[in-house]
């Protein structure tokens, strides 16, 4: 395996990590922004109000996107196993 192939594997790894984490991060960002706007409008300054809705929303998002996440990770794993088999002893 040369340096170009190794860079390609690293790039694929980072893209896969971003794809897998994107739904949870996006939902957390949107819910956090909504709660912050609500707190600003109502002048509620409770710091713990932010966590429970975020945890619930991220949990629901992870459950909903679980089949897609498993498929993305499975495809990545298969590509890595194929690459490892092609690089193996000759």
MDAnalysis code that builds the backbone (N, CA, C; Angstrom):
import MDAnalysis as mda
import numpy as np

u = mda.Universe.empty(270, n_residues=90, atom_resindex=np.repeat(np.arange(90), 3), trajectory=True)
u.add_TopologyAttr("name", ["N", "CA", "C"] * 90)
u.add_TopologyAttr("resid", np.arange(1, 91))
u.add_TopologyAttr("resname", ["UNK", "UNK", "UNK", "UNK", "UNK", "UNK", "UNK", "UNK", "UNK", "UNK", "UNK", "UNK", "UNK", "UNK", "UNK", "UNK", "UNK", "UNK", "UNK", "UNK", "UNK", "UNK", "UNK", "UNK", "UNK", "UNK", "UNK", "UNK", "UNK", "UNK", "UNK", "UNK", "UNK", "UNK", "UNK", "UNK", "UNK", "UNK", "UNK", "UNK", "UNK", "UNK", "UNK", "UNK", "UNK", "UNK", "UNK", "UNK", "UNK", "UNK", "UNK", "UNK", "UNK", "UNK", "UNK", "UNK", "UNK", "UNK", "UNK", "UNK", "UNK", "UNK", "UNK", "UNK", "UNK", "UNK", "UNK", "UNK", "UNK", "UNK", "UNK", "UNK", "UNK", "UNK", "UNK", "UNK", "UNK", "UNK", "UNK", "UNK", "UNK", "UNK", "UNK", "UNK", "UNK", "UNK", "UNK", "UNK", "UNK", "UNK"])
u.atoms.positions = np.array([
    [0.862, -1.173, 0.000],
    [0.000, 0.000, 0.000],
    [0.905, 1.233, 0.000],
    [0.685, 2.092, -0.988],
    [1.513, 3.292, -1.069],
    [0.820, 4.463, -0.374],
    [1.470, 5.597, -0.398],
    [0.966, 6.767, 0.329],
    [-0.358, 7.268, -0.234],
    [-0.526, 7.190, -1.551],
    [-1.781, 7.652, -2.154],
    [-2.976, 6.829, -1.694],
    [-2.800, 5.522, -1.624],
    [-3.881, 4.651, -1.144],
    [-4.182, 4.916, 0.316],
    [-3.149, 5.157, 1.094],
    [-3.336, 5.443, 2.512],
    [-4.082, 6.766, 2.713],
    [-3.777, 7.766, 1.912],
    [-4.488, 9.042, 1.981],
    [-5.944, 8.843, 1.587],
    [-6.193, 8.019, 0.566],
    [-7.566, 7.745, 0.142],
    [-8.360, 7.054, 1.257],
    [-7.743, 6.115, 1.963],
    [-8.417, 5.443, 3.078],
    [-8.728, 6.443, 4.186],
    [-7.780, 7.313, 4.490],
    [-8.010, 8.336, 5.511],
    [-9.130, 9.285, 5.116],
    [-9.163, 9.670, 3.853],
    [-10.227, 10.553, 3.362],
    [-11.585, 9.866, 3.473],
    [-11.636, 8.602, 3.068],
    [-12.894, 7.857, 3.173],
    [-13.343, 7.715, 4.623],
    [-12.389, 7.505, 5.522],
    [-12.700, 7.390, 6.946],
    [-13.298, 8.689, 7.479],
    [-12.701, 9.819, 7.139],
    [-13.210, 11.101, 7.615],
    [-14.584, 11.416, 7.035],
    [-14.791, 11.130, 5.761],
    [-16.095, 11.373, 5.142],
    [-17.158, 10.499, 5.790],
    [-16.828, 9.241, 6.049],
    [-17.777, 8.346, 6.706],
    [-18.106, 8.827, 8.111],
    [-17.106, 9.278, 8.852],
    [-17.340, 9.789, 10.207],
    [-18.239, 11.023, 10.179],
    [-18.013, 11.901, 9.213],
    [-18.855, 13.094, 9.097],
    [-20.288, 12.704, 8.748],
    [-20.448, 11.775, 7.811],
    [-21.795, 11.343, 7.418],
    [-22.552, 10.708, 8.577],
    [-21.857, 9.897, 9.361],
    [-22.515, 9.189, 10.459],
    [-22.895, 10.154, 11.589],
    [-22.059, 11.148, 11.845],
    [-22.329, 12.059, 12.955],
    [-23.207, 13.250, 12.566],
    [-23.371, 13.510, 11.288],
    [-24.102, 14.699, 10.834],
    [-25.552, 14.778, 11.322],
    [-26.346, 13.698, 11.272],
    [-27.733, 13.835, 11.732],
    [-27.842, 14.254, 13.201],
    [-27.061, 13.645, 14.061],
    [-27.132, 13.978, 15.486],
    [-26.669, 15.409, 15.737],
    [-25.612, 15.826, 15.067],
    [-25.110, 17.186, 15.259],
    [-26.101, 18.209, 14.734],
    [-26.694, 17.926, 13.572],
    [-27.657, 18.866, 12.995],
    [-28.889, 19.020, 13.871],
    [-29.410, 17.903, 14.375],
    [-30.589, 17.968, 15.240],
    [-30.261, 18.704, 16.533],
    [-29.110, 18.426, 17.106],
    [-28.708, 19.111, 18.332],
    [-28.567, 20.611, 18.096],
    [-28.022, 20.980, 16.965],
    [-27.864, 22.398, 16.640],
    [-29.214, 23.087, 16.489],
    [-30.132, 22.464, 15.771],
    [-31.442, 23.074, 15.538],
    [-32.232, 23.178, 16.843],
    [-32.241, 22.119, 17.633],
    [-32.980, 22.146, 18.897],
    [-32.350, 23.149, 19.861],
    [-31.035, 23.186, 19.925],
    [-30.362, 24.154, 20.792],
    [-30.659, 25.586, 20.382],
    [-30.670, 25.842, 19.084],
    [-30.997, 27.184, 18.607],
    [-32.436, 27.557, 18.944],
    [-33.346, 26.604, 18.758],
    [-34.750, 26.860, 19.101],
    [-34.943, 27.145, 20.574],
    [-34.279, 26.393, 21.412],
    [-34.398, 26.602, 22.857],
    [-33.760, 27.936, 23.253],
    [-32.654, 28.274, 22.645],
    [-32.007, 29.554, 22.951],
    [-32.900, 30.728, 22.560],
    [-33.537, 30.624, 21.399],
    [-34.461, 31.681, 20.989],
    [-35.637, 31.764, 21.953],
    [-36.164, 30.604, 22.352],
    [-37.262, 30.581, 23.320],
    [-36.846, 31.212, 24.642],
    [-35.654, 30.898, 25.121],
    [-35.164, 31.477, 26.373],
    [-34.972, 32.984, 26.242],
    [-34.511, 33.434, 25.101],
    [-34.310, 34.875, 24.914],
    [-35.649, 35.612, 24.863],
    [-36.639, 35.001, 24.234],
    [-37.941, 35.649, 24.134],
    [-38.683, 35.693, 25.454],
    [-38.512, 34.668, 26.275],
    [-39.252, 34.591, 27.537],
    [-38.425, 35.037, 28.734],
    [-37.185, 35.386, 28.529],
    [-36.260, 35.802, 29.592],
    [-36.062, 34.725, 30.653],
    [-36.213, 33.475, 30.260],
    [-35.912, 32.357, 31.165],
    [-34.421, 32.071, 31.054],
    [-33.723, 32.078, 32.158],
    [-32.280, 31.882, 32.143],
    [-31.884, 30.563, 32.806],
    [-32.723, 29.578, 32.744],
    [-32.425, 28.270, 33.330],
    [-31.457, 27.514, 32.413],
    [-30.285, 27.195, 32.928],
    [-29.260, 26.544, 32.114],
    [-29.580, 25.083, 31.818],
    [-30.285, 24.423, 32.711],
    [-30.564, 23.005, 32.514],
    [-31.709, 22.769, 31.548],
    [-32.453, 23.803, 31.183],
    [-33.559, 23.657, 30.244],
    [-33.073, 23.223, 28.867],
    [-31.853, 23.476, 28.580],
    [-31.303, 23.189, 27.265],
    [-31.014, 21.705, 27.048],
    [-30.730, 20.952, 28.100],
    [-30.209, 19.603, 27.934],
    [-31.259, 18.543, 27.665],
    [-32.331, 18.506, 28.404],
    [-33.318, 17.429, 28.256],
    [-33.929, 17.380, 26.856],
    [-34.400, 18.488, 26.291],
    [-34.943, 18.411, 24.930],
    [-33.888, 18.013, 23.892],
    [-32.673, 18.472, 24.099],
    [-31.605, 18.100, 23.166],
    [-31.336, 16.605, 23.214],
    [-31.245, 16.055, 24.407],
    [-30.980, 14.626, 24.545],
    [-32.100, 13.818, 23.906],
    [-33.337, 14.201, 24.161],
    [-34.466, 13.492, 23.555],
    [-34.450, 13.606, 22.035],
    [-34.211, 14.795, 21.514],
    [-34.218, 14.997, 20.063],
    [-33.088, 14.226, 19.387],
    [-31.910, 14.246, 19.981],
    [-30.787, 13.510, 19.400],
    [-31.044, 12.006, 19.475],
    [-31.632, 11.533, 20.558],
    [-31.968, 10.109, 20.666],
    [-32.951, 9.693, 19.587],
    [-33.974, 10.492, 19.374],
    [-34.957, 10.186, 18.326],
    [-34.290, 10.215, 16.953],
    [-33.433, 11.194, 16.717],
    [-32.739, 11.284, 15.430],
    [-31.838, 10.078, 15.202],
    [-31.151, 9.639, 16.241],
    [-30.291, 8.463, 16.100],
    [-31.103, 7.204, 15.831],
    [-32.243, 7.075, 16.473],
    [-33.092, 5.911, 16.238],
    [-33.646, 5.921, 14.815],
    [-34.051, 7.096, 14.347],
    [-34.620, 7.198, 12.998],
    [-33.557, 6.932, 11.936],
    [-32.358, 7.434, 12.136],
    [-31.306, 7.273, 11.130],
    [-30.452, 6.023, 11.327],
    [-30.799, 5.173, 12.279],
    [-29.998, 3.983, 12.554],
    [-29.855, 3.055, 11.344],
    [-30.918, 2.737, 10.595],
    [-30.719, 1.844, 9.436],
    [-29.752, 2.431, 8.403],
    [-29.875, 3.720, 8.134],
    [-28.976, 4.358, 7.182],
    [-27.537, 4.365, 7.709],
    [-27.375, 4.649, 8.995],
    [-26.047, 4.672, 9.603],
    [-25.381, 3.311, 9.523],
    [-26.137, 2.277, 9.821],
    [-25.589, 0.913, 9.751],
    [-25.172, 0.591, 8.325],
    [-25.970, 0.994, 7.345],
    [-25.632, 0.737, 5.944],
    [-24.351, 1.470, 5.540],
    [-24.214, 2.727, 5.934],
    [-23.005, 3.488, 5.608],
    [-21.782, 2.830, 6.241],
    [-21.888, 2.442, 7.495],
    [-20.758, 1.797, 8.177],
    [-20.449, 0.425, 7.597],
    [-21.487, -0.305, 7.220],
    [-21.278, -1.624, 6.620],
    [-20.563, -1.506, 5.278],
    [-20.996, -0.547, 4.451],
    [-20.341, -0.353, 3.157],
    [-18.874, 0.053, 3.329],
    [-18.605, 0.916, 4.283],
    [-17.222, 1.315, 4.558],
    [-16.393, 0.114, 5.011],
    [-16.958, -0.686, 5.897],
    [-16.237, -1.864, 6.397],
    [-15.947, -2.846, 5.281],
    [-16.921, -3.087, 4.401],
    [-16.692, -3.990, 3.280],
    [-15.591, -3.471, 2.355],
    [-15.591, -2.153, 2.090],
    [-14.541, -1.583, 1.244],
    [-13.172, -1.744, 1.893],
    [-13.100, -1.574, 3.203],
    [-11.816, -1.720, 3.888],
    [-11.341, -3.177, 3.886],
    [-12.261, -4.119, 4.057],
    [-11.893, -5.532, 4.003],
    [-11.432, -5.917, 2.594],
    [-12.108, -5.400, 1.576],
    [-11.684, -5.669, 0.203],
    [-10.289, -5.090, -0.064],
    [-10.056, -3.892, 0.426],
    [-8.741, -3.276, 0.273],
    [-7.669, -4.070, 1.016],
    [-7.983, -4.525, 2.220],
    [-7.027, -5.311, 2.995],
    [-6.730, -6.634, 2.308],
    [-7.749, -7.229, 1.678],
    [-7.528, -8.496, 0.985],
    [-6.689, -8.292, -0.270],
    [-6.861, -7.164, -0.946],
    [-6.083, -6.912, -2.160],
    [-4.635, -6.550, -1.842],
    [-4.389, -6.000, -0.667],
    [-3.038, -5.598, -0.288],
    [-2.278, -6.754, 0.344],
    [-3.001, -7.764, 0.804],
    [-2.413, -8.878, 1.544],
    [-1.266, -9.557, 0.823],
    [-0.767, -10.644, 1.422],
    [0.401, -11.341, 0.838],
    [0.082, -11.841, -0.564],
    [1.066, -11.707, -1.431],
    [0.892, -12.159, -2.817],
    [1.789, -13.315, -3.142],
])
